[in-house]
Amino acid sequence: MEAETSWSENPEQARGIERFLVNGLRDSGLVGISADTLTVEGAAEGPNARLIRTSRYSNLFFLDFVYNTQTECLEDGAFTSCDATRDMRHKLLRAEGALNRFLMVSNFLESEEDDTFEQTEEEISKLADSFVEYLCVQAPDPNSPLEAKGRWDTHVTIAQAGELWRAPYRIPYEFCLNEACTEVGFNLAVRCKSTMAQTHWDDDVDDYLPYTPIESSAIESRYAAHAALLAASSAFHASASIEKVYVNCLRDGNKEDIVISVEFDRKTLCDAYSASKANAFSEPFEMLSRFNAHFKFEGDDGLCRIEKVFSLGKGDFKSSFERLVAIDTTPFNEKARDMLHVDCPMRMSIFEDGQRRAYADEVSAALDVGVENAELTLKQIHDRTEDLLVRDICTRLLAAFSKGALGETSFLEVKEAFMDAYGLKPAMMRASSLMRDDDPAAIGLLEELAAQGDAIDGFNDTSRVCYRYFDSYETRAIYAKRCLDDAKGRIVNPLADEVFLAHDSLAQELTTTITGADEALRHAQRCIELSPARAYSYLRAARAYFMKDDYENEVKMCCKALEVTWRADDAGLAFYWLAYSFWKLEKYDAAVACYKRCSMLNSYMASEAKTELDELLSSVKGLKRHSVEEDEAILEAHGVPLNALSENAEFLLAAAKETIDSSAVSLGCIFAAAGVRILRDDAIVPALRALNVTM
């Protein structure tokens, strides 16, 4: 370490800021230890650790570390810990705190236009110590709330506020809102004294001295109180609709060790903020006493464990019931309808048997009471549905119960009647088993299954309805964005999985041989017809063209895959295959650009792309790397849709907002989780957790 070396070689010449940093890192207990000493009993290996600079929000250091067993997380530095990891957890958090205190001091002095290098160690240390007391200087004004409206924006705005906290010691948080978005609840993992600085500058000895137990407890307690006030101010500032904020302070993230629990109301905090803005809640416990606050001091140990005033996931903060997408008819708002071209979540269903699954569950529940009840339920379903297939199933099941072929234990038969209405599932299961065993008999079985599926009249497109396969809700949403020419204004219903998967499996299996390339291409083209929003439909065709040495058409198919994909891995594979095709077409600059693009995506093909790029550069005389801007111009000239992946991610995030604001929370969270994998945003993850609280 540079600062450590400077101090060791020239202790008198080391700058105050350097000496301060080295002292903090030495305080952590990590300096000079080997990686082996980071391992803990019970963990599969040492911590999976990385140091991150959170430049988008707080612009502080985040020491991300996790201890795992083979099956679960033992330690995450926030709300998950155990006895075995505690000592190492505290060392790592002390090191992170030392780095951030150093960074905050440097930033402060730079903002004041002071020369950081001229400050003495004493001045630096005392300035860093003041950050605990002035944590709430950054608290946003609750009297001037932002204009966050709707469920999604309110969640994201609160999460963004949490990510912006510039805290000398990390304050992990989790939160949730009630359904009306008028109340917010926080759990804060406030730092315990053994994760904070262990020494302070003492003027009498002109050096660092350890804190006394009383001093350490006081710092720990006041930091927790300031953190509670900061969280409350942030939440009230996020939206004018928020009327109450609840905060639990969990010492060291331990959910059994709550040391402060407060119910804040808007008016009292707004008045207090106006009065205390200059000194940033200098008496935090006096401020907390103005609210319904639980906290208690116990001798020299500071705050002791108390009863909490609220619980995440309970009472007003419990998770609301949401119907399955396949049967959810809650209306979408206007923007969601315009984006997705459907009027409710049910029209976004990707399961052909989704409605029938609900019927199967309904009949099974009735059968649990008795056969007569099951028969009555079947008659009711028959009479209320307009689906001729469901009516036929009900008629057949009623006849079977009447004849005694089915009885009070026939739950499986009832499920199968609804779920495998076309009798395709057993054959698909057999074919899948044969493929896993590399049995050539799988091809014949799949061809029979494909022919059987294509012959089902119920899946023939009409002028009013078309049937398409979707492997995910994200793909269903991308269909609405990219495939309007395919839909042609028709109702889009999900296709039975087996009808599509038979062709997809054949396209995959037949590309293993040159002689099967023509047949593989035929099935791949059928996949494109049945699932035009699925990237792998085009990648199957691309592979078949590769087997035929038709690189021009392989390029076209890879570009089509890039247009619809929302997955980095699919995009990475498309760029990898594009690179090789351009290489074979002697379009070397485009090949280089595609290999580089594949590597940038960090897909599972990245290492292969780097290896082949080196081979290409060494084999073609005069070929060189270009800048990112030059690469983009080259690929755009060849018609490669460079921005489609990010555009699709932006669309999914926008669709997430509108579906969540329409109360289709689980569907919206699926969209958001996919979008944020491409467009990284630290605030989206805690917002998603808040929308799915089950604690």
C-alpha positions in Angstrom: 0.0 0.0 0.0 1.4 3.4 -1.1 0.5 5.3 2.1 1.9 2.5 4.3 5.1 2.5 2.4 5.5 6.3 2.6 5.0 6.1 6.4 7.4 3.2 6.8 10.2 4.7 4.7 9.9 8.3 5.8 7.7 8.5 8.9 8.5 12.2 9.5 7.8 13.2 5.9 4.5 11.3 5.6 1.6 13.6 5.1 -1.1 13.9 7.7 -3.8 12.5 5.4 -1.6 9.5 4.7 -0.8 8.9 8.3 -4.5 9.1 9.1 -5.4 6.5 6.5 -2.7 4.1 7.6 -3.8 4.4 11.2 -7.4 3.6 10.2 -6.4 0.6 8.2 -4.2 -0.7 11.0 -7.1 -0.2 13.3 -9.1 -2.6 11.1 -6.8 -5.5 11.8 -6.4 -6.4 8.1 -3.0 -4.8 7.5 -0.3 -7.5 7.1 -2.6 -10.6 7.3 -2.7 -13.2 4.5 -5.7 -14.2 2.5 -5.8 -17.6 4.3 -6.6 -15.8 7.6 -9.9 -14.5 6.1 -11.4 -17.9 6.0 -14.0 -18.8 8.7 -15.3 -22.1 10.0 -18.3 -23.4 8.1 -17.8 -21.3 5.0 -17.0 -23.0 1.7 -14.0 -20.6 1.1 -12.7 -17.2 2.0 -15.0 -14.2 1.4 -16.0 -13.4 -2.2 -14.8 -9.8 -1.8 -14.4 -6.8 -4.0 -13.9 -3.1 -3.4 -16.4 -0.9 -5.3 -16.6 2.8 -5.8 -20.3 3.8 -5.8 -19.8 6.7 -8.2 -23.4 7.0 -9.3 -24.8 7.8 -5.9 -22.8 8.4 -2.7 -19.5 8.1 -4.4 -18.0 6.2 -1.5 -16.3 2.9 -1.2 -18.3 -0.3 -0.7 -16.4 -3.4 0.4 -18.7 -6.1 -1.0 -18.0 -9.4 0.8 -20.0 -12.6 1.2 -19.3 -15.9 3.1 -21.3 -18.8 1.7 -21.7 -22.5 2.5 -22.6 -24.8 -0.3 -26.3 -24.0 0.1 -26.7 -20.7 1.9 -25.2 -17.3 2.7 -23.5 -17.0 6.1 -22.5 -13.4 5.9 -23.3 -10.4 3.6 -22.0 -7.5 5.6 -25.6 -6.2 6.2 -28.5 -8.2 7.7 -27.0 -11.7 7.5 -24.3 -12.8 9.9 -23.3 -15.6 12.4 -21.0 -16.2 15.3 -18.3 -17.7 13.0 -18.1 -14.7 10.7 -18.6 -11.9 13.2 -14.9 -11.1 13.9 -13.9 -11.1 10.2 -17.1 -9.1 9.4 -16.0 -6.4 11.9 -12.5 -6.2 10.5 -13.7 -5.8 7.0 -16.3 -3.1 8.0 -13.6 -1.2 9.9 -11.4 -1.2 6.8 -14.3 0.1 4.7 -15.0 2.8 7.3 -11.3 3.8 7.3 -11.4 4.2 3.5 -14.6 6.2 3.6 -13.5 8.5 6.4 -10.3 9.2 4.4 -12.4 9.8 1.2 -14.9 12.1 3.0 -12.1 14.1 4.6 -10.4 14.5 1.2 -13.6 15.5 -0.5 -14.5 18.0 2.2 -11.1 19.7 2.1 -11.2 19.8 -1.7 -14.7 21.4 -1.6 -13.4 24.0 0.9 -10.4 24.6 -1.4 -8.0 23.7 1.3 -4.8 21.9 0.5 -5.5 18.3 1.7 -1.7 17.6 1.9 -1.1 20.6 4.2 -3.5 19.5 7.0 -1.9 17.9 10.1 -2.8 14.5 11.3 -4.6 16.0 14.3 -6.7 18.3 12.1 -7.6 15.4 9.8 -8.5 13.1 12.6 -10.8 15.6 14.4 -12.5 16.5 11.1 -13.2 12.8 10.4 -14.6 12.3 14.0 -17.1 15.1 13.3 -18.7 13.2 10.5 -20.6 11.1 13.0 -22.2 14.1 14.7 -22.9 15.8 11.4 -24.4 12.8 9.6 -27.7 14.6 9.2 -26.2 17.7 7.6 -27.0 15.9 4.3 -30.6 15.2 5.3 -32.9 16.4 2.6 -35.6 18.9 3.5 -38.9 17.2 4.3 -40.7 20.5 3.9 -39.8 20.4 0.1 -40.8 17.0 -1.0 -40.0 15.6 -4.5 -42.9 14.9 -6.9 -42.6 11.1 -6.8 -46.0 9.8 -7.8 -47.2 6.2 -8.2 -46.0 3.1 -6.5 -42.9 2.6 -8.6 -41.5 6.1 -8.5 -42.1 6.4 -4.7 -40.2 3.1 -4.1 -37.3 4.1 -6.4 -37.0 7.6 -5.0 -36.7 6.4 -1.5 -34.1 3.8 -2.5 -32.2 6.5 -4.4 -32.2 8.6 -1.2 -30.7 5.7 0.7 -28.0 5.1 -1.9 -27.1 8.8 -1.7 -26.3 8.7 2.1 -22.7 9.7 2.5 -22.0 7.9 5.8 -18.5 7.3 7.4 -19.8 3.9 8.4 -22.1 2.1 6.1 -25.9 2.1 6.9 -27.5 -0.9 5.1 -31.2 -0.5 4.8 -34.3 -2.4 3.8 -37.7 -0.8 3.6 -41.3 -1.2 2.5 -44.4 0.9 2.0 -48.0 0.3 2.7 -50.2 -0.2 -0.4 -51.4 3.4 -0.4 -47.8 4.6 -0.3 -48.6 6.9 2.7 -46.4 5.1 5.2 -42.8 3.9 5.0 -41.0 1.4 7.3 -37.2 1.0 7.5 -34.9 -1.5 9.0 -31.4 0.1 9.4 -28.3 -2.1 10.1 -26.6 0.5 12.3 -22.9 -0.1 13.1 -21.8 -1.5 16.4 -18.8 0.1 18.1 -16.4 -2.7 17.1 -17.0 -1.8 13.4 -16.1 1.8 14.0 -12.7 3.5 14.5 -11.0 2.1 17.5 -8.7 5.1 18.3 -8.9 8.8 18.3 -6.3 11.7 18.3 -5.4 12.8 21.8 -3.8 16.3 22.2 -2.1 15.5 25.5 -0.1 12.6 24.1 0.0 14.0 20.5 -0.9 10.6 19.2 -3.8 8.1 18.8 -5.3 6.5 21.9 -8.0 3.8 22.1 -11.5 5.0 22.9 -12.8 4.2 26.4 -15.8 1.8 26.5 -18.0 4.8 27.5 -16.8 6.8 24.6 -17.3 4.0 22.1 -20.8 3.3 23.3 -21.7 7.0 23.1 -20.5 7.2 19.4 -22.4 4.0 18.6 -25.6 5.2 20.2 -25.5 8.7 18.7 -24.7 7.4 15.2 -27.8 5.1 15.4 -30.0 8.0 16.4 -28.7 10.2 13.6 -29.2 7.4 11.1 -32.9 7.1 12.2 -33.4 10.8 11.7 -31.6 10.7 8.3 -33.9 7.9 7.1 -37.0 9.7 8.2 -36.0 12.9 6.5 -35.2 11.1 3.3 -38.5 9.3 3.2 -40.6 12.4 3.9 -38.6 14.3 1.2 -39.3 11.5 -1.4 -43.0 12.2 -1.7 -45.6 14.5 -0.2 -48.0 11.6 0.0 -45.9 10.0 2.8 -47.5 10.8 6.2 -45.6 8.5 8.6 -42.2 6.9 8.7 -41.2 4.0 11.0 -37.6 3.2 11.7 -36.0 0.2 13.5 -32.3 0.4 14.2 -30.8 -3.0 14.3 -27.4 -3.1 15.9 -24.9 -4.8 13.6 -27.8 -5.8 11.4 -29.1 -8.3 14.0 -32.9 -8.4 13.8 -33.0 -9.6 17.4 -31.0 -6.6 18.7 -33.2 -3.5 17.9 -31.9 -0.6 19.9 -34.1 2.3 18.5 -37.6 2.1 17.2 -39.5 5.2 16.2 -42.7 6.3 14.6 -42.2 9.7 12.9 -45.0 11.9 11.8 -44.5 14.5 9.0 -45.5 17.7 10.8 -43.3 17.2 13.8 -40.2 16.3 11.8 -40.8 19.1 9.3 -41.0 21.6 12.2 -37.9 20.1 13.9 -36.0 20.2 10.6 -36.7 23.8 10.1 -35.5 24.6 13.6 -32.4 22.4 13.5 -31.2 22.7 10.0 -28.1 24.7 10.9 -26.9 22.3 13.6 -28.3 19.1 12.0 -30.2 17.6 15.0 -27.3 18.2 17.4 -29.2 16.5 20.2 -30.6 13.4 18.4 -32.1 11.7 21.4 -33.9 14.8 22.5 -35.2 15.0 19.0 -36.4 11.4 19.0 -38.2 11.9 22.3 -40.6 14.2 20.4 -42.0 11.1 18.6 -43.3 7.7 19.6 -39.8 6.5 20.2 -38.5 3.4 22.0 -34.8 3.5 23.2 -33.1 2.9 26.5 -29.6 3.3 27.9 -28.0 0.7 30.1 -25.0 1.9 32.1 -21.7 2.2 30.2 -22.9 -0.1 27.4 -25.0 2.5 25.7 -28.3 1.5 24.1 -29.9 -1.8 25.1 -32.4 -4.0 23.3 -36.0 -2.7 23.2 -39.4 -3.7 21.8 -40.0 -2.4 18.3 -42.9 -0.3 17.3 -43.5 -1.9 13.9 -42.4 -4.9 11.8 -41.7 -5.0 8.1 -44.1 -7.4 6.4 -46.7 -7.2 9.1 -49.7 -5.1 9.8 -50.0 -2.2 7.3 -46.7 -3.4 5.8 -47.7 -7.0 5.0 -47.5 -8.2 1.4 -50.7 -7.8 -0.5 -52.3 -10.8 -2.2 -51.9 -10.7 -6.0 -53.7 -13.0 -8.4 -51.8 -15.2 -10.8 -51.1 -13.4 -14.1 -53.1 -16.0 -16.1 -56.3 -15.1 -14.3 -55.6 -11.4 -13.3 -58.1 -9.1 -15.0 -57.1 -5.9 -13.1 -57.1 -3.1 -15.7 -53.8 -1.7 -16.8 -53.4 2.1 -16.8 -53.4 3.9 -20.2 -49.6 4.0 -20.5 -49.3 0.2 -19.8 -52.0 -0.5 -22.4 -50.2 1.6 -25.0 -46.8 -0.1 -24.3 -48.0 -3.7 -24.0 -51.0 -3.6 -26.3 -53.2 -5.5 -23.9 -55.7 -4.3 -21.3 -54.8 -6.5 -18.3 -52.2 -8.9 -16.9 -54.2 -12.0 -18.1 -53.5 -11.0 -21.7 -49.8 -11.1 -20.9 -50.0 -14.8 -19.8 -47.3 -17.0 -21.3 -48.8 -20.3 -20.3 -51.3 -21.8 -22.7 -52.7 -23.9 -19.8 -52.7 -20.9 -17.3 -56.5 -20.6 -17.1 -56.9 -24.3 -17.0 -54.5 -24.6 -14.1 -56.8 -22.4 -12.1 -59.7 -24.6 -13.0 -57.7 -27.7 -12.0 -56.9 -26.2 -8.6 -60.6 -25.3 -8.2 -61.8 -28.8 -9.0 -59.1 -30.4 -6.8 -60.1 -28.2 -3.8 -63.7 -29.3 -4.4 -62.7 -33.0 -4.6 -60.9 -32.6 -1.3 -64.4 -32.1 0.2 -66.0 -35.0 -1.8 -66.9 -36.3 -5.2 -70.3 -34.6 -5.2 -68.7 -31.3 -4.6 -66.2 -31.9 -7.4 -69.1 -32.8 -9.8 -70.9 -29.6 -8.9 -67.8 -27.5 -9.4 -67.3 -29.1 -12.9 -70.8 -28.3 -13.9 -70.4 -24.7 -12.7 -67.1 -24.3 -14.7 -68.8 -25.8 -17.7 -71.7 -23.4 -17.6 -69.6 -20.2 -17.0 -66.8 -20.7 -19.5 -67.0 -20.0 -23.2 -63.9 -22.1 -23.9 -65.0 -25.2 -25.8 -61.9 -27.2 -24.8 -62.6 -26.6 -21.1 -66.3 -27.6 -21.6 -65.1 -30.8 -23.2 -62.8 -31.5 -20.3 -65.5 -30.9 -17.8 -67.9 -33.2 -19.8 -65.3 -36.0 -19.9 -64.5 -35.7 -16.2 -68.2 -35.7 -15.2 -68.7 -38.8 -17.2 -65.7 -40.5 -15.6 -66.9 -39.7 -12.1 -70.4 -40.9 -13.0 -69.1 -44.2 -14.3 -66.8 -44.7 -11.3 -63.7 -44.5 -13.3 -62.6 -41.6 -11.1 -63.2 -41.3 -7.4 -62.3 -39.4 -4.3 -58.5 -39.9 -4.7 -58.4 -39.0 -8.4 -56.5 -35.7 -7.9 -53.8 -36.5 -10.4 -56.2 -37.5 -13.1 -58.1 -34.3 -12.7 -54.9 -32.2 -12.9 -53.8 -34.1 -16.0 -57.1 -33.7 -17.8 -56.8 -29.9 -17.5 -53.1 -29.5 -17.8 -52.4 -31.9 -20.7 -55.5 -31.3 -22.8 -53.7 -32.2 -26.1 -51.9 -35.2 -24.8 -48.5 -33.8 -25.8 -46.6 -33.8 -22.5 -45.8 -37.6 -22.1 -44.2 -37.7 -25.6 -42.2 -34.5 -24.9 -40.9 -36.0 -21.6 -39.8 -39.2 -23.4 -38.1 -37.2 -26.1 -36.3 -35.0 -23.6 -35.1 -38.2 -21.8 -33.8 -39.6 -25.1 -31.9 -36.4 -25.9 -30.2 -36.4 -22.5 -29.0 -39.9 -23.3 -27.9 -38.9 -26.9 -30.3 -41.6 -28.2 -30.9 -41.1 -32.0 -34.5 -42.3 -31.5 -35.2 -38.8 -30.1 -35.3 -37.4 -33.6 -38.1 -39.6 -34.8 -40.1 -39.0 -31.7 -39.7 -35.3 -32.0 -40.7 -35.2 -35.6 -43.9 -37.1 -34.7 -44.6 -34.6 -31.9 -43.9 -31.6 -34.2 -46.3 -33.0 -36.8 -48.9 -33.7 -34.1 -48.6 -30.2 -32.7 -48.8 -28.5 -36.1 -52.0 -30.4 -36.8 -53.9 -29.1 -33.8 -56.7 -26.9 -35.2 -56.9 -24.9 -32.0 -53.5 -23.3 -32.7 -54.2 -22.1 -36.2 -53.8 -18.4 -36.7 -56.9 -16.5 -37.8 -57.6 -12.9 -38.8 -58.6 -12.3 -35.1 -56.2 -14.4 -33.1 -52.6 -15.7 -33.3 -50.8 -18.2 -31.1 -47.2 -17.6 -30.1 -44.7 -19.2 -27.7 -43.0 -17.1 -25.0 -40.3 -18.4 -22.8 -40.7 -15.6 -20.2 -42.8 -12.6 -19.4 -39.9 -10.4 -20.5 -40.0 -12.0 -24.0 -43.8 -11.4 -24.0 -43.2 -7.7 -23.3 -40.5 -7.5 -26.0 -43.0 -9.0 -28.5 -45.2 -6.0 -27.8 -42.3 -3.7 -28.6 -40.6 -5.4 -31.5 -43.2 -7.6 -33.2 -46.3 -5.5 -34.0 -46.0 -6.5 -37.7 -46.4 -10.1 -36.6 -49.4 -9.4 -34.3 -51.2 -7.3 -36.9 -53.6 -6.0 -34.3 -54.8 -9.6 -33.4 -55.3 -11.0 -30.0 -52.0 -12.9 -29.0 -52.6 -16.1 -27.1 -49.9 -18.4 -25.7 -49.0 -21.5 -27.6 -48.7 -24.9 -25.9 -45.0 -25.3 -25.0 -44.7 -28.7 -26.6 -45.7 -27.5 -30.0 -42.8 -25.1 -30.1 -40.3 -27.1 -28.2 -40.5 -30.0 -30.6 -39.3 -27.8 -33.4 -36.7 -26.1 -31.2 -35.3 -29.4 -30.1 -35.1 -30.6 -33.7 -33.3 -27.5 -34.8 -30.8 -28.0 -32.0 -30.3 -31.7 -32.5 -30.0 -31.6 -36.3 -27.3 -28.9 -36.4 -24.9 -31.4 -34.9 -24.3 -32.8 -38.4 -23.8 -31.2 -41.8 -26.3 -33.5 -43.4 -29.0 -32.3 -41.0 -28.5 -28.6 -41.6 -31.3 -28.2 -44.1 -33.8 -29.9 -41.8 -32.5 -28.0 -38.9 -33.0 -24.7 -40.8 -36.6 -25.7 -41.6 -37.4 -26.3 -38.0 -35.6 -23.1 -36.9 -37.6 -21.1 -39.4 -40.8 -22.6 -37.9 -39.4 -21.5 -34.4 -39.1 -18.0 -35.8 -42.8 -18.1 -36.9 -44.0 -19.4 -33.6 -41.7 -17.3 -31.3 -40.5 -14.2 -33.2 -39.6 -12.3 -29.9 -37.3 -15.1 -28.7 -33.6 -14.5 -29.5 -32.8 -18.2 -29.6 -35.3 -18.7 -32.5 -32.9 -16.7 -34.6 -29.8 -18.2 -33.1 -31.0 -21.7 -34.0 -31.4 -20.5 -37.6 -27.9 -18.8 -37.4 -26.4 -22.1 -36.4 -28.0 -23.9 -39.2 -26.7 -21.4 -41.7 -23.3 -21.8 -40.1 -23.4 -25.5 -40.8 -24.2 -24.6 -44.5 -21.3 -22.1 -44.7 -23.9 -19.4 -45.4 -22.3 -16.6 -43.4 -24.3 -13.8 -45.0 -27.5 -15.3 -43.7 -25.9 -16.2 -40.4 -25.1 -12.5 -39.9 -28.8 -11.6 -40.7 -30.1 -14.0 -38.1 -27.6 -12.9 -35.4 -28.7 -9.3 -36.0 -32.4 -10.3 -35.6 -31.5 -12.0 -32.4 -29.8 -8.8 -31.1 -33.0 -6.8 -32.0 -35.2 -8.8 -29.6 -32.9 -10.0 -26.9 -33.0 -8.7 -23.3 -30.4 -11.1 -22.0 -26.7 -10.3 -22.0 -25.7 -13.9 -22.6 -27.9 -14.1 -25.7 -26.4 -10.9 -27.0 -22.9 -12.1 -26.2 -23.4 -15.3 -28.2 -24.9 -13.4 -31.1 -21.8 -11.0 -31.2 -19.5 -14.0 -30.9 -21.1 -15.8 -33.9 -21.2 -12.5 -35.8 -17.5 -12.0 -35.2 -16.7 -15.4 -36.7 -19.0 -14.9 -39.6 -17.5 -11.5 -40.4 -14.0 -13.1 -40.1 -15.0 -15.7 -42.7 -16.5 -13.0 -44.9 -13.1 -11.1 -44.6 -14.8 -8.2 -43.0 -12.1 -8.1 -40.4 -12.7 -4.8 -38.7 -16.3 -5.8 -38.1 -15.1 -9.1 -36.7 -12.7 -7.4 -34.3 -15.5 -5.0 -33.1 -17.9 -7.9 -32.5 -15.3 -9.9 -30.5 -14.7 -6.8 -28.4 -18.4 -6.2 -27.9 -18.9 -9.8 -26.8 -16.1 -9.4 -24.2 -17.6 -6.1 -22.9 -20.9 -7.9 -22.2 -19.2 -10.3 -19.8 -21.2 -13.1 -21.2 -20.2 -16.7 -20.9 -18.6 -16.4 -24.3 -16.3 -13.6 -23.2 -13.1 -15.6 -22.6 -13.5 -17.4 -26.0 -14.0 -14.1 -27.7 -10.8 -12.7 -26.2 -8.8 -15.8 -27.3 -10.2 -15.7 -30.9 -9.7 -11.9 -31.1 -6.0 -12.4 -30.4 -5.8 -15.1 -33.0 -7.5 -12.8 -35.6 -5.2 -9.9 -34.9 -2.1 -12.1 -35.2 -3.3 -13.8 -38.4 -4.3 -10.7 -40.5 -1.5 -8.4 -41.3 -2.1 -4.7 -40.5 -5.3 -5.4 -38.6 -5.6 -3.3 -35.5 -8.0 -2.4 -32.7 -10.1 0.7 -33.0 -11.7 3.0 -30.5 -15.1 2.3 -29.1 -16.6 5.1 -31.3 -14.9 3.7 -34.4 -16.1 0.2 -33.6 -19.7 1.5 -33.3 -19.4 3.2 -36.7 -18.1 0.1 -38.3 -20.9 -2.1 -37.0 -23.6 0.4 -37.7 -22.3 0.4 -41.3 -22.9 -3.3 -41.4 -26.4 -3.1 -40.0 -25.7 -4.5 -36.6 -28.3 -3.2 -34.0 -25.8 -2.1 -31.3 -28.3 -0.3 -29.1 -31.1 -2.8 -29.2 -30.2 -4.5 -25.9 -30.1 -1.3 -23.9 -33.3 -0.1 -25.7 -35.1 -3.3 -24.7 -33.9 -2.9 -21.1 -35.2 0.6 -21.0 -38.5 -0.6 -22.3 -38.7 -3.3 -19.6 -38.0 -0.7 -16.9 -40.6 1.6 -18.3 -43.1 -1.3 -18.5 -42.2 -2.2 -14.9 -43.2 1.3 -13.7 -46.6 1.2 -15.5 -47.5 -2.3 -14.6 -46.6 -1.8 -10.9 -48.6 1.5 -10.9 -51.5 -0.6 -12.3 -51.1 -3.0 -9.2 -49.6 -5.8 -11.2 -46.6 -5.8 -8.9 -45.1 -9.3 -9.5 -45.3 -8.8 -13.3 -43.6 -5.4 -13.0 -40.9 -6.7 -10.7 -40.0 -9.4 -13.3 -39.6 -6.6 -15.9 -37.6 -4.4 -13.6 -35.2 -7.2 -12.5 -34.5 -8.0 -16.2 -34.0 -4.3 -17.1 -31.6 -3.6 -14.3 -29.3 -6.5 -15.3 -28.4 -4.5 -18.3 -28.9 -0.9 -17.1 -27.2 -1.1 -13.7 -28.8 1.0 -11.0 -28.1 0.4 -7.3 -31.4 1.9 -6.3 -33.5 -0.6 -8.3 -32.6 -3.7 -6.2 -33.7 -2.3 -2.8 -36.8 -1.0 -4.5 -37.6 -4.4 -5.8 -37.0 -6.0 -2.4 -39.3 -3.4 -0.9 -42.1 -4.3 -3.4 -41.7 -8.0 -2.5 -41.5 -7.8 1.3 -42.1 -11.2 2.9 -40.3 -10.6 6.2 
